[in-house]
Amino acid sequence: MQWSVVLLSVLGLTASSPVGASKIEEPFLHGDIIRNDALENLLREFIEGLRQKMLSGGDTIPVLDPLSLLLNDVKISKLSTFLVQSLKVHGIGLGYQVAFDFEVPVIEFEASQYELHLTLDDILLYGKGDAKIFLIKPRISGHIVAKLIVGFPSLHLHLEEVHIKLSLEEFHPNINGLFIGDEDVSDTINTYLKHFVPEAVKLYERGPDMQLSLVLLSILGLTLSSPVNNKAIEETLLRVGVTPRNAALENALRGLLEDLRQIMLTGSGVIPVLDPLQIPSINTDGDLLNGLTLSLNDLKVSKLSTFSVEELNVQLAIIALRLTLDFNIQVPVLEVEAGQYDLRLWISGFTLFGRGDARINIIRPALSGNVVATLFGEGEGLYLRLQEVRIIFSIAEFDSHITGLLGGDENVGSFLNAFLNYFVPNVVRLYEEEITNTVSGLVLVIGNTFLADFNIIDILG
């Protein structure tokens, strides 16, 4: 009921604010452009009057900044510090369209006592305590279409269309008593909410360690262990036309990738089965990502061989002895299982820890980028050397089922798993450059290690 009174109070400012009759008449006595500008100025004057009313109140209007609600001693401050980013009036027949964009630098919420039980998209959040929240740059924009209704002796406005869009740049909560009331749990959940809430607003707005290196070495080593049609490559390189030569090289590479797919499933004399990829244990302490300490036991990664080659372009410049490869390879879904994990992560201002088992689906992971290599002669051989490598890793979605997070409470775990589904893709985007540099550097070093013993003359015959 209190919210209804507040809303009525704000709307009531229109009726209670004095407006000179001449100010209303004058805009209608000029051309369209002048009239629109005059109405914009009139609206801005009214908005400034609204700002003062929010601070001081009136005979029938309570003070709205700060807005105090008796329920749980809630206080909302800084509402009157709004900025008018844009305000445009456009005449439409007997009516007007008003396009607007308002932003508040920060809105402060305080509650001496709250009690919460929220279920949203399978996320359960509950708690009881005191709270203070800062909304950074909340924004309301959109447009209103209203028509003039002529009556005697006055004019009335009738709303025909209302379109409003809400956005929020940052969310800074300090909510005590979340879940079981443990201070560490509350601090962690507050940090998660800091990241989660702006993403939720967007959503509803529109509705290396050595063992990892060995895995990369095994995958790259498939290139050397796969049978190659020497005659086909020799014919390709001896063609006169550049375009046919490049296209044929692309076809040869695609064929090689198909051979790789089969070897991943069945293995070969020196390459083990890689789908599923089974690793007894992995341990990393800041090697893969600063702030990450992780051990994994009984790790299994499935569906690696289901990759699809979305893009593969080869450019071979014979005179410059330079080969350029652009690629984009995706997997529909990677299934990752760990019999036991032990994790501590400090990143982007929050800490996550836990121990238990894990099952994760990584939806549409992709590797894209380009590789530049040069041909050079040494002794009686002809070799490739990687000069430039840029590999970008991305994922579309993340679906986690991880037990034992933050002490093992089931509700806390459910909340964190749901949060990670939103957060991990954003972290991958946020740290894209760092991930790209790490992966690209590894491939450059490991790739050149293999290519150092790879004599192309053996292929050319």
Phi, psi and chi 1 to 4 in degrees:
 res  aa     phi    psi   chi1   chi2   chi3   chi4
   1 MET       -  -38.3 -176.2   62.1 -174.1      -
   2 GLN   -61.6  -38.2  -71.0  170.1  -45.2      -
   3 TRP   -64.5  -37.1  -73.5  107.5      -      -
   4 SER   -62.8  -41.0  -58.4      -      -      -
   5 VAL   -63.4  -42.5  171.5      -      -      -
   6 VAL   -61.4  -45.7  170.1      -      -      -
   7 LEU   -62.4  -43.4 -178.2   58.8      -      -
   8 LEU   -63.3  -35.8  -72.8  170.7      -      -
   9 SER   -64.3  -44.6  -62.8      -      -      -
  10 VAL   -63.7  -45.9  173.2      -      -      -
  11 LEU   -64.6  -31.9  -67.0  174.3      -      -
  12 GLY   -68.7  -16.2      -      -      -      -
  13 LEU   -60.1  -29.7  -71.0  170.1      -      -
  14 THR   -62.2  -44.4  -55.6      -      -      -
  15 ALA   -75.8  -34.2      -      -      -      -
  16 SER   -86.5  -15.7   64.2      -      -      -
  17 SER   -82.5  126.1  -60.0      -      -      -
  18 PRO   -70.7  133.1   24.9  -33.5      -      -
  19 VAL  -128.2  126.6  177.6      -      -      -
  20 GLY   -65.5  135.6      -      -      -      -
  21 ALA   -61.7  -37.1      -      -      -      -
  22 SER   -64.4  -33.0   60.9      -      -      -
  23 LYS   -65.3  -34.0  -73.7 -172.9  176.3 -178.9
  24 ILE   -76.4  -38.9  -63.3  177.6      -      -
  25 GLU   -70.0  -39.4  -66.7  171.0    2.3      -
  26 GLU   -57.5  -42.8  -71.8  173.6    0.2      -
  27 PRO   -60.7  -26.8  -24.6   34.8      -      -
  28 PHE   -84.8   -2.1  -65.0   93.4      -      -
  29 LEU   -99.8    7.4  -60.4  177.9      -      -
  30 HIS  -125.6  176.7  -57.7  -79.4      -      -
  31 GLY   -63.6  169.4      -      -      -      -
  32 ASP   -56.8  -49.3  -72.5  -16.5      -      -
  33 ILE   -64.3  -46.6  -64.4  177.7      -      -
  34 ILE   -63.0  -41.7  -63.2  175.9      -      -
  35 ARG   -61.9  -44.4 -179.1  165.9   62.2 -120.6
  36 ASN   -61.2  -44.2  -67.5  -17.3      -      -
  37 ASP   -63.3  -41.1  -70.4  -17.1      -      -
  38 ALA   -64.8  -38.8      -      -      -      -
  39 LEU   -67.8  -36.9  -79.7  172.0      -      -
  40 GLU   -61.0  -44.9  -72.4  173.9   18.6      -
  41 ASN   -62.9  -38.2  -68.7  -27.1      -      -
  42 LEU   -65.3  -40.9 -173.8   60.9      -      -
  43 LEU   -64.8  -39.8  -85.1  173.9      -      -
  44 ARG   -64.5  -38.5  -70.6  179.7 -177.2  -87.5
  45 GLU   -63.3  -42.8  -73.2 -177.1   23.8      -
  46 PHE   -62.5  -40.9  167.4   74.3      -      -
  47 ILE   -64.6  -38.6  -70.0  168.7      -      -
  48 GLU   -66.6  -35.8  -73.8  -53.7  -48.6      -
  49 GLY   -64.4  -37.9      -      -      -      -
  50 LEU   -62.3  -40.4  169.8   62.2      -      -
  51 ARG   -59.1  -45.6 -170.7 -165.2  -53.3  -84.2
  52 GLN   -65.8  -38.3  -64.7  -56.1  -43.8      -
  53 LYS   -64.1  -37.2  -72.8  -77.7 -174.5  179.5
  54 MET   -62.5  -33.9  -66.3  175.4   72.8      -
  55 LEU   -82.6  -37.4  -71.7  166.0      -      -
  56 SER  -108.0  -20.7   61.0      -      -      -
  57 GLY    72.8 -171.8      -      -      -      -
  58 GLY  -158.0 -167.1      -      -      -      -
  59 ASP   -60.8  -40.1  -65.5  -24.1      -      -
  60 THR  -114.4   -3.0   58.9      -      -      -
  61 ILE  -115.6  124.6  -54.3  -61.4      -      -
  62 PRO   -76.4  164.9   30.2  -35.9      -      -
  63 VAL   -63.5  130.4  171.1      -      -      -
  64 LEU  -108.9   -4.0  -61.5  176.3      -      -
  65 ASP  -142.1  102.6 -172.7   11.8      -      -
  66 PRO   -77.3  148.4   29.1  -36.1      -      -
  67 LEU   -92.9  117.7  172.0   61.3      -      -
  68 SER  -108.1  129.9  -63.3      -      -      -
  69 LEU  -114.2  131.0  -55.9  177.3      -      -
  70 LEU   -63.3  -30.6  -64.5  177.4      -      -
  71 LEU   -64.4  113.4  179.0   64.2      -      -
  72 ASN    60.2   22.7  -66.1  -27.3      -      -
  73 ASP    51.1   52.5  -64.8  -32.6      -      -
  74 VAL   -87.5  132.7  174.9      -      -      -
  75 LYS  -128.4  130.1 -175.6  171.3   72.5  171.6
  76 ILE  -118.4  121.7  -54.3  173.8      -      -
  77 SER  -119.1  161.7  -52.3      -      -      -
  78 LYS    77.2   13.1  -51.3  -67.9 -173.0  178.8
  79 LEU   -61.6  -33.6  -71.9  168.6      -      -
  80 SER   -79.5   -1.8   65.5      -      -      -
  81 THR   -89.0   15.8   63.2      -      -      -
  82 PHE   -59.4  150.4   62.0   83.4      -      -
  83 LEU  -113.9  136.8  -54.8  173.9      -      -
  84 VAL   -89.3   98.1 -177.0      -      -      -
  85 GLN   -72.7  -36.9  -57.6  -71.7   12.6      -
  86 SER  -158.4  150.2   67.7      -      -      -
  87 LEU  -154.2  113.5 -173.7   66.6      -      -
  88 LYS  -130.1  138.1  -64.3  -67.8 -179.2 -177.2
  89 VAL  -117.0  133.6  176.5      -      -      -
  90 HIS  -133.9  124.5  177.2   65.4      -      -
  91 GLY   -73.6  134.0      -      -      -      -
  92 ILE  -131.4   99.6  -54.1  174.7      -      -
  93 GLY    58.9 -124.1      -      -      -      -
  94 LEU   -91.6   17.0  -66.9  177.0      -      -
  95 GLY  -137.6 -170.8      -      -      -      -
  96 TYR  -141.8  147.4  -72.9   88.6      -      -
  97 GLN  -109.2  125.7 -178.7 -174.1   74.9      -
  98 VAL  -111.5  114.0  179.9      -      -      -
  99 ALA   -98.7  133.9      -      -      -      -
 100 PHE  -139.9  159.3   56.6   89.3      -      -
 101 ASP  -153.1  109.2 -172.7  -10.0      -      -
 102 PHE  -116.2  142.0  -62.2   94.2      -      -
 103 GLU  -136.7  141.0 -179.5 -177.8  -77.1      -
 104 VAL  -111.4  129.0 -176.7      -      -      -
 105 PRO   -54.9  -46.3  -27.3   35.1      -      -
 106 VAL  -158.5  138.4   57.9      -      -      -
 107 ILE  -114.6  131.6  -65.4  178.5      -      -
 108 GLU  -107.4  127.9  -59.3  176.5    4.2      -
 109 PHE  -112.6  134.6  -74.6   79.2      -      -
 110 GLU  -134.2  137.7  -70.6 -176.1   71.9      -
 111 ALA  -138.3  123.7      -      -      -      -
 112 SER   -71.5  -23.8   60.2      -      -      -
 113 GLN  -152.4  127.9  179.1   72.6   32.2      -
 114 TYR  -129.6  156.9   79.4   89.6      -      -
 115 GLU  -138.9  123.5 -172.4  166.8   -9.7      -
 116 LEU  -131.2  137.2  169.9   69.5      -      -
 117 HIS  -145.0  106.1 -167.1  -77.2      -      -
 118 LEU  -126.6  128.9  171.8   65.9      -      -
 119 THR  -118.6  121.6  -57.8      -      -      -
 120 LEU  -145.2  115.5  179.3   64.8      -      -
 121 ASP    51.3   49.8  -75.2  -10.9      -      -
 122 ASP    69.3   10.9  -62.4  -33.2      -      -
 123 ILE   -99.7  124.6  -60.5  173.6      -      -
 124 LEU  -107.0  125.1  174.2   62.4      -      -
 125 LEU  -133.4  125.6  179.0   61.4      -      -
 126 TYR  -143.8  159.3   62.9   86.9      -      -
 127 GLY   175.6  172.5      -      -      -      -
 128 LYS  -154.3  128.2 -176.0  176.6 -177.9 -179.7
 129 GLY   163.8 -153.2      -      -      -      -
 130 ASP  -105.0  162.5   60.4  -88.2      -      -
 131 ALA  -151.8  147.3      -      -      -      -
 132 LYS  -140.5  129.9 -170.0  169.6 -174.7  177.5
 133 ILE  -133.8  138.4  -62.7  171.8      -      -
 134 PHE  -116.2  121.7  -62.8   89.5      -      -
 135 LEU   -95.8  115.6  -56.1 -177.8      -      -
 136 ILE   -94.4  121.4  -50.2  -59.1      -      -
 137 LYS    51.5   53.8  -66.7 -173.3  178.4  179.5
 138 PRO   -66.4  147.4   26.5  -34.0      -      -
 139 ARG  -139.8  140.7 -161.5  165.2 -166.3  153.7
 140 ILE  -129.5  125.7  178.8  169.1      -      -
 141 SER  -140.1  168.6   59.5      -      -      -
 142 GLY   146.8 -152.9      -      -      -      -
 143 HIS  -151.3  156.6   66.6  -96.7      -      -
 144 ILE  -128.7  134.3  -63.8  172.5      -      -
 145 VAL  -112.1  124.2  176.5      -      -      -
 146 ALA  -131.7  145.4      -      -      -      -
 147 LYS  -111.4  147.3  -74.5 -170.6  176.0  180.0
 148 LEU   -84.2  128.1  -73.7  170.0      -      -
 149 ILE  -107.3  118.0  -53.1  -66.1      -      -
 150 VAL   -86.0  123.4 -179.7      -      -      -
 151 GLY  -136.9  163.3      -      -      -      -
 152 PHE  -104.9  123.4 -174.4   80.9      -      -
 153 PRO  -108.7   30.0   35.8  -33.4      -      -
 154 SER  -140.4  170.8   60.7      -      -      -
 155 LEU  -106.6  145.1  -65.6  174.9      -      -
 156 HIS  -126.7  151.8  -59.0  -84.7      -      -
 157 LEU  -105.0  135.0  -79.4  173.9      -      -
 158 HIS  -120.3  119.9  176.4   70.3      -      -
 159 LEU   -70.8  126.1  -65.5 -179.1      -      -
 160 GLU  -103.1  -31.2  -63.4  -75.9  -29.8      -
 161 GLU  -154.1  136.7 -179.8 -177.2  -24.8      -
 162 VAL  -134.4  123.6  176.8      -      -      -
 163 HIS  -128.8  118.2  176.3   77.6      -      -
 164 ILE  -126.8  135.5  -67.0  175.8      -      -
 165 LYS  -121.9  130.5  173.8 -177.4  174.4 -177.6
 166 LEU  -108.2  143.4  -59.3  175.2      -      -
 167 SER  -146.0  161.3   64.0      -      -      -
 168 LEU  -146.8  126.1  177.9   64.4      -      -
 169 GLU   -80.2  -47.0 -174.5  166.3  -56.1      -
 170 GLU  -142.9  157.5  -64.0  179.5   26.1      -
 171 PHE  -135.8  118.8 -178.2   80.0      -      -
 172 HIS  -119.9   96.5  -65.7  -92.5      -      -
 173 PRO   -97.8  149.8   34.1  -31.9      -      -
 174 ASN  -135.2   81.4 -176.8   12.6      -      -
 175 ILE  -109.9  118.0  -52.5  172.8      -      -
 176 ASN   -91.0  155.2  -64.2  -46.8      -      -
 177 GLY    81.1   18.0      -      -      -      -
 178 LEU   -71.6  140.4  -72.1  169.2      -      -
 179 PHE    55.1 -113.3  -72.1  113.3      -      -
 180 ILE   -90.2    4.5   55.2  178.6      -      -
 181 GLY    85.1   -2.2      -      -      -      -
 182 ASP   -65.0  134.4 -179.2   89.2      -      -
 183 GLU   -62.6  -42.3 -174.7  176.2  -11.8      -
 184 ASP   -63.9  -40.8  -70.1  -24.0      -      -
 185 VAL   -63.6  -46.2  172.1      -      -      -
 186 SER   -60.7  -43.3  -72.3      -      -      -
 187 ASP   -60.9  -42.4  -71.7  -14.3      -      -
 188 THR   -67.2  -44.7  -58.7      -      -      -
 189 ILE   -63.9  -38.8  -60.3  -59.6      -      -
 190 ASN   -58.8  -41.3  -86.0  -65.6      -      -
 191 THR   -67.2  -39.1  -49.9      -      -      -
 192 TYR   -62.6  -43.5  -66.7  164.4      -      -
 193 LEU   -61.1  -34.9  -71.6  172.1      -      -
 194 LYS   -55.2  -39.9  174.2 -177.6  175.2 -179.5
 195 HIS   -84.8  -36.0  -65.0  -85.8      -      -
 196 PHE   -73.5  -43.2  174.8   72.8      -      -
 197 VAL   -60.5  -48.3  170.3      -      -      -
 198 PRO   -58.4  -36.5  -26.3   37.3      -      -
 199 GLU   -67.5  -38.5  -67.8  -59.1  -43.1      -
 200 ALA   -65.0  -38.2      -      -      -      -
 201 VAL   -61.2  -42.8  171.2      -      -      -
 202 LYS   -62.7  -42.7  -68.8  177.9 -175.5  177.1
 203 LEU   -61.6  -47.9  177.5   66.8      -      -
 204 TYR   -82.8  -12.6  -74.4   94.7      -      -
 205 GLU   -63.7  -33.5  169.9 -166.5  -39.7      -
 206 ARG  -124.7   48.0  -65.2  174.2  -71.9  -89.4
 207 GLY    53.1      -      -      -      -      -
 208 PRO       -  133.8   41.4  -31.3      -      -
 209 ASP   -95.6  164.0  122.0  -43.7      -      -
 210 MET   -61.7  -37.8 -172.8   58.9 -173.0      -
 211 GLN   -63.9  -37.2  -69.0  159.4  -42.9      -
 212 LEU   -66.0  -37.5  -71.1  174.8      -      -
 213 SER   -63.4  -37.7  -60.7      -      -      -
 214 LEU   -65.6  -34.5  -72.9  174.3      -      -
 215 VAL   -63.9  -45.5  171.6      -      -      -
 216 LEU   -61.8  -40.3  -75.1  171.6      -      -
 217 LEU   -61.2  -41.0  -74.7  169.6      -      -
 218 SER   -63.2  -43.2  -62.2      -      -      -
 219 ILE   -67.0  -45.3  -65.2  171.9      -      -
 220 LEU   -66.1  -31.4  -70.2  171.4      -      -
 221 GLY   -66.5  -17.1      -      -      -      -
 222 LEU   -60.1  -31.8  -69.5  169.7      -      -
 223 THR   -59.3  -39.6  -57.2      -      -      -
 224 LEU   -79.5  -29.9  -57.9 -178.4      -      -
 225 SER   -89.0  -11.1   64.0      -      -      -
 226 SER   -79.7  139.7  -59.8      -      -      -
 227 PRO   -66.3  138.3   22.8  -32.1      -      -
 228 VAL  -119.2  135.2  177.8      -      -      -
 229 ASN   -79.1   93.2 -171.3  -32.1      -      -
 230 ASN   -59.3  -40.3  -65.9  -13.3      -      -
 231 LYS   -63.8  -40.5 -175.8   64.8  176.4  177.1
 232 ALA   -64.7  -41.7      -      -      -      -
 233 ILE   -69.6  -38.4  -65.7  179.3      -      -
 234 GLU   -62.6  -42.6 -178.6 -179.6   -7.6      -
 235 GLU   -64.7  -37.4  -69.1  175.4   -6.6      -
 236 THR   -60.2  -50.0  -65.9      -      -      -
 237 LEU   -69.3  -23.4  -65.8  175.5      -      -
 238 LEU   -90.4   -1.4  -68.0  177.0      -      -
 239 ARG   -69.4  150.1  -70.3 -170.9 -178.9 -175.4
 240 VAL   -79.8  -44.1  176.9      -      -      -
 241 GLY   -71.8  136.5      -      -      -      -
 242 VAL   -70.3  -47.3  174.0      -      -      -
 243 THR   -61.2  -48.6  -59.1      -      -      -
 244 PRO   -59.9  -36.7  -24.2   34.5      -      -
 245 ARG   -64.6  -44.9  178.6  171.3   64.5 -123.5
 246 ASN   -64.3  -41.8  -69.1  -21.9      -      -
 247 ALA   -63.8  -40.3      -      -      -      -
 248 ALA   -67.2  -37.3      -      -      -      -
 249 LEU   -63.8  -38.4  -84.7  174.1      -      -
 250 GLU   -62.3  -43.6  -70.2  171.1   16.4      -
 251 ASN   -63.2  -38.7  -69.6  -26.0      -      -
 252 ALA   -64.8  -40.2      -      -      -      -
 253 LEU   -66.9  -39.5  -83.0  174.6      -      -
 254 ARG   -62.8  -39.8  -71.5 -179.7 -177.0  -88.6
 255 GLY   -62.6  -39.0      -      -      -      -
 256 LEU   -63.6  -39.5 -176.6   62.5      -      -
 257 LEU   -65.6  -36.0  -72.5  171.4      -      -
 258 GLU   -66.4  -38.1  -72.6  -55.2  -46.5      -
 259 ASP   -62.1  -40.5  -67.7  -22.4      -      -
 260 LEU   -60.2  -40.1 -177.8  149.0      -      -
 261 ARG   -59.3  -44.1 -170.3 -165.9  -53.4  -84.6
 262 GLN   -68.0  -39.0  -67.8  -55.6  -47.3      -
 263 ILE   -66.2  -35.1  -69.2  175.6      -      -
 264 MET   -60.3  -33.7  -67.0  176.2   75.7      -
 265 LEU   -82.8  -36.6  -71.6  167.0      -      -
 266 THR  -111.7  -18.5   61.0      -      -      -
 267 GLY    77.7  177.1      -      -      -      -
 268 SER  -144.5 -166.7   67.6      -      -      -
 269 GLY   -60.3  -37.0      -      -      -      -
 270 VAL  -116.0  -12.3  -65.5      -      -      -
 271 ILE  -107.6  124.4  -57.4  -61.5      -      -
 272 PRO   -74.7  169.6   29.9  -35.7      -      -
 273 VAL   -61.5  130.6  171.0      -      -      -
 274 LEU  -111.2   -2.7  -64.6  176.3      -      -
 275 ASP  -139.2  101.2 -171.7    6.2      -      -
 276 PRO   -77.8  146.7   29.5  -36.2      -      -
 277 LEU   -86.9  121.1  172.9   64.4      -      -
 278 GLN  -118.8  124.3  -60.2 -169.0   52.9      -
 279 ILE  -125.1  123.3  -55.0  173.1      -      -
 280 PRO   -59.2  -43.2  -23.8   34.3      -      -
 281 SER  -159.5  151.1   64.6      -      -      -
 282 ILE  -136.4  136.4  -70.8  177.7      -      -
 283 ASN  -134.7  130.8  -64.5  -77.0      -      -
 284 THR  -141.4  140.1 -179.6      -      -      -
 285 ASP  -135.2   78.3 -171.5   -1.0      -      -
 286 GLY    82.5   -2.4      -      -      -      -
 287 ASP   -73.2  -41.1  -57.7  -39.6      -      -
 288 LEU   -84.7  -38.7 -168.2   62.2      -      -
 289 LEU  -154.4  130.0 -176.4   67.3      -      -
 290 ASN   -57.3  132.5  -73.7  -26.3      -      -
 291 GLY    92.2   -0.5      -      -      -      -
 292 LEU  -110.7  119.8  171.8   63.9      -      -
 293 THR  -116.4  121.7  -60.1      -      -      -
 294 LEU  -147.6  134.5  172.6   66.6      -      -
 295 SER  -126.4  137.6   66.4      -      -      -
 296 LEU  -128.0  133.3  -63.3  168.8      -      -
 297 ASN  -120.3  146.3  -64.6  -43.6      -      -
 298 ASP    53.5   53.1  -59.7  -35.2      -      -
 299 LEU   -84.2  134.3  178.2   66.1      -      -
 300 LYS  -133.8  127.3 -176.6  171.0   75.9  170.7
 301 VAL  -118.7  120.7 -177.5      -      -      -
 302 SER  -114.1  159.7  -53.7      -      -      -
 303 LYS    78.1   15.0  -54.8  -61.9 -179.6   70.8
 304 LEU   -59.7  -34.5  -77.6  165.6      -      -
 305 SER   -78.1   -2.0   64.8      -      -      -
 306 THR   -88.3   14.6   62.9      -      -      -
 307 PHE   -60.4  152.5   64.3   84.0      -      -
 308 SER  -123.9  140.4   61.5      -      -      -
 309 VAL   -91.6   99.5 -177.9      -      -      -
 310 GLU   -77.8  -31.0  -57.8  -64.3  -38.9      -
 311 GLU  -151.2  137.3  177.4 -172.1   -1.5      -
 312 LEU  -154.2  106.7 -171.4   65.1      -      -
 313 ASN  -124.0  132.2  -64.0  -45.9      -      -
 314 VAL  -120.1  132.7  179.1      -      -      -
 315 GLN  -124.6  118.7  -61.5  -68.7  -30.1      -
 316 LEU  -115.6  116.9  177.8   62.2      -      -
 317 ALA  -103.5  105.0      -      -      -      -
 318 ILE   -63.8  -42.8  -68.4  -65.7      -      -
 319 ILE   -65.6  -44.9  -64.3  177.3      -      -
 320 ALA   -82.2   -5.6      -      -      -      -
 321 LEU    51.8   49.4  -60.8  178.3      -      -
 322 ARG  -129.6  132.2 -174.8 -178.9  179.2   92.7
 323 LEU  -119.0  127.3  175.7   72.1      -      -
 324 THR  -119.4  131.9  -57.6      -      -      -
 325 LEU  -127.3  121.6  172.3   66.3      -      -
 326 ASP  -108.0  137.4  -61.5  -49.4      -      -
 327 PHE  -149.4  158.7   60.0   90.7      -      -
 328 ASN  -150.7  110.3 -176.2  -12.0      -      -
 329 ILE  -121.8  130.1  -60.8  175.0      -      -
 330 GLN  -126.9  156.5  -61.4 -176.7   12.5      -
 331 VAL  -122.2  131.0  178.3      -      -      -
 332 PRO   -55.4  -48.7  -26.1   34.9      -      -
 333 VAL  -156.8  134.5   57.7      -      -      -
 334 LEU  -104.1  130.2  -81.9 -176.8      -      -
 335 GLU  -103.6  121.3  -60.9  176.1   -0.6      -
 336 VAL  -118.9  127.8 -177.6      -      -      -
 337 GLU  -129.2  140.0  -64.1  179.7   59.6      -
 338 ALA  -131.3  124.8      -      -      -      -
 339 GLY   -63.9  -32.8      -      -      -      -
 340 GLN  -153.9  138.4 -176.0  179.5   33.7      -
 341 TYR  -129.9  157.1   78.5   90.4      -      -
 342 ASP  -139.4  117.5 -165.4  -17.7      -      -
 343 LEU  -130.3  140.0  164.6   72.4      -      -
 344 ARG  -142.7  123.0 -171.8  163.9 -170.5   87.4
 345 LEU  -131.7  128.1  172.8   66.1      -      -
 346 TRP  -122.9  112.3 -169.3   92.7      -      -
 347 ILE  -155.0  141.2 -170.7  172.0      -      -
 348 SER    52.7   32.7  -65.8      -      -      -
 349 GLY    89.0    4.8      -      -      -      -
 350 PHE  -133.4  159.7   72.5   88.2      -      -
 351 THR  -114.6  137.0  -61.0      -      -      -
 352 LEU  -129.5  129.7  174.8   64.6      -      -
 353 PHE  -139.4  159.2   60.0   89.3      -      -
 354 GLY   172.8  166.1      -      -      -      -
 355 ARG  -149.3  131.9  177.6 -176.7  -66.4  176.8
 356 GLY   167.2 -150.1      -      -      -      -
 357 ASP  -110.5  163.1   59.8   84.3      -      -
 358 ALA  -146.1  144.1      -      -      -      -
 359 ARG  -137.3  122.3  179.6  169.0   52.7   85.8
 360 ILE  -132.8  136.6  -62.7  170.1      -      -
 361 ASN  -110.4  121.4  -68.2  -33.3      -      -
 362 ILE  -101.3  114.3  -56.1  174.4      -      -
 363 ILE   -89.8  126.5  -46.8  -61.3      -      -
 364 ARG    48.6   55.1  -65.8 -163.1  -60.4  -79.8
 365 PRO   -67.5  147.1   27.5  -34.6      -      -
 366 ALA  -142.8  145.6      -      -      -      -
 367 LEU  -118.7  122.9  -70.8  176.1      -      -
 368 SER  -138.1  164.8   60.9      -      -      -
 369 GLY   144.9 -151.6      -      -      -      -
 370 ASN  -150.7  155.1   58.5   78.0      -      -
 371 VAL  -131.4  133.6  173.9      -      -      -
 372 VAL  -118.1  126.5  177.5      -      -      -
 373 ALA  -130.2  152.6      -      -      -      -
 374 THR  -120.7  150.3   56.5      -      -      -
 375 LEU   -93.5  136.8  -71.6  163.8      -      -
 376 PHE  -146.2  150.5   68.6   97.7      -      -
 377 GLY   -98.7  142.1      -      -      -      -
 378 GLU  -148.6  117.9 -174.4  174.7  -70.5      -
 379 GLY    63.3 -123.5      -      -      -      -
 380 GLU  -104.2   13.9  -63.8 -178.8   -4.2      -
 381 GLY  -112.9  165.4      -      -      -      -
 382 LEU  -128.2  125.3 -176.9   63.3      -      -
 383 TYR  -129.0  160.5  -58.5   90.3      -      -
 384 LEU  -105.3  139.6  -90.1  173.9      -      -
 385 ARG  -129.6  127.7  177.8 -175.8  -69.2  126.0
 386 LEU   -71.9  126.2  -60.8  179.2      -      -
 387 GLN  -102.1  -40.8  -61.5  -68.3  -19.6      -
 388 GLU  -136.7  135.4  -58.9  172.4   20.2      -
 389 VAL  -137.5  126.0  175.1      -      -      -
 390 ARG  -135.2  112.2 -179.6  168.1  176.7   81.8
 391 ILE  -122.3  122.1  -61.9  177.5      -      -
 392 ILE  -105.9  127.5  -58.7  169.6      -      -
 393 PHE  -104.9  135.8  173.4   73.2      -      -
 394 SER  -145.8  158.6   64.1      -      -      -
 395 ILE  -136.6  151.4   63.4  173.9      -      -
 396 ALA   -88.8  -45.5      -      -      -      -
 397 GLU  -144.4  162.9  -62.0  176.4   35.7      -
 398 PHE  -138.1  124.1 -172.4   83.9      -      -
 399 ASP  -124.5  105.6  179.6   23.0      -      -
 400 SER  -111.9  144.7   66.8      -      -      -
 401 HIS  -135.5   84.9  -56.8  -88.1      -      -
 402 ILE  -115.8  125.8  -53.8  173.6      -      -
 403 THR   -96.1  159.8   66.8      -      -      -
 404 GLY    80.1   16.0      -      -      -      -
 405 LEU   -74.8  135.0  -69.4  168.8      -      -
 406 LEU    51.2   44.5  -67.6 -173.1      -      -
 407 GLY   100.3  -11.7      -      -      -      -
 408 GLY    99.5   -1.0      -      -      -      -
 409 ASP   -60.0  130.2 -178.6   86.0      -      -
 410 GLU   -62.9  -42.8 -174.6  176.4  -10.1      -
 411 ASN   -68.1  -40.0  -70.6  -37.0      -      -
 412 VAL   -61.3  -43.8  173.7      -      -      -
 413 GLY   -61.1  -41.9      -      -      -      -
 414 SER   -62.6  -43.3  -63.0      -      -      -
 415 PHE   -62.7  -46.6  173.6   83.1      -      -
 416 LEU   -66.2  -39.1  -67.4  177.9      -      -
 417 ASN   -62.2  -42.3  -84.9  -70.7      -      -
 418 ALA   -64.8  -39.9      -      -      -      -
 419 PHE   -64.8  -43.5  170.6   78.8      -      -
 420 LEU   -59.4  -31.9  -72.1  172.4      -      -
 421 ASN   -60.2  -34.6  -63.7  -18.1      -      -
 422 TYR   -82.8  -40.2  -71.0   97.9      -      -
 423 PHE   -77.1  -42.5 -177.5   66.3      -      -
 424 VAL   -59.9  -47.7  170.3      -      -      -
 425 PRO   -57.7  -35.2  -25.7   36.4      -      -
 426 ASN   -70.0  -36.7  -71.6  -36.3      -      -
 427 VAL   -64.3  -40.5  168.4      -      -      -
 428 VAL   -60.7  -40.4  172.1      -      -      -
 429 ARG   -69.3  -41.4  -75.4 -169.8  -70.3  -91.5
 430 LEU   -62.7  -41.5  178.1   64.2      -      -
 431 TYR  -102.1   27.0  -72.6   90.8      -      -
 432 GLU   -56.2  -44.0  178.8 -177.9  -69.7      -
 433 GLU   -66.6  -42.8 -165.1   62.3   29.8      -
 434 GLU   -63.6  -44.5  -71.5   85.7  -10.8      -
 435 ILE   -63.8  -42.8  -63.9  171.0      -      -
 436 THR   -60.1  -45.5  -65.5      -      -      -
 437 ASN   -64.6  -40.3  -67.9  -23.4      -      -
 438 THR   -65.7  -51.2  -60.1      -      -      -
 439 VAL   -64.7  -43.7  174.8      -      -      -
 440 SER   -62.6  -41.0  -59.5      -      -      -
 441 GLY   -64.3  -40.6      -      -      -      -
 442 LEU   -62.7  -46.6  -81.4  171.9      -      -
 443 VAL   -64.9  -38.6  173.1      -      -      -
 444 LEU   -61.2  -47.1 -177.7   63.4      -      -
 445 VAL   -69.0  -49.9  172.3      -      -      -
 446 ILE   -66.6  -41.0  -63.6  169.7      -      -
 447 GLY   -61.5  -45.6      -      -      -      -
 448 ASN   -67.5  -28.9  -82.1  -31.9      -      -
 449 THR   -62.0  -43.1  -60.2      -      -      -
 450 PHE   -70.7  -45.4  -83.7  106.4      -      -
 451 LEU   -67.2  -20.1  -67.3  173.2      -      -
 452 ALA   -60.2  -28.2      -      -      -      -
 453 ASP  -107.7   13.9  -62.7  -39.4      -      -
 454 PHE  -104.9   97.6 -171.7   60.1      -      -
 455 ASN   -85.3  114.7 -169.6  -11.2      -      -
 456 ILE   -68.5  -23.4  -63.9  177.6      -      -
 457 ILE   -57.6  -31.0  -63.6  -64.1      -      -
 458 ASP   -62.5  -31.4  -65.4  -23.0      -      -
 459 ILE   -78.8  -44.1  -64.1  178.0      -      -
 460 LEU   -72.3  -16.7  -61.3  178.0      -      -
 461 GLY    77.0      -      -      -      -      -
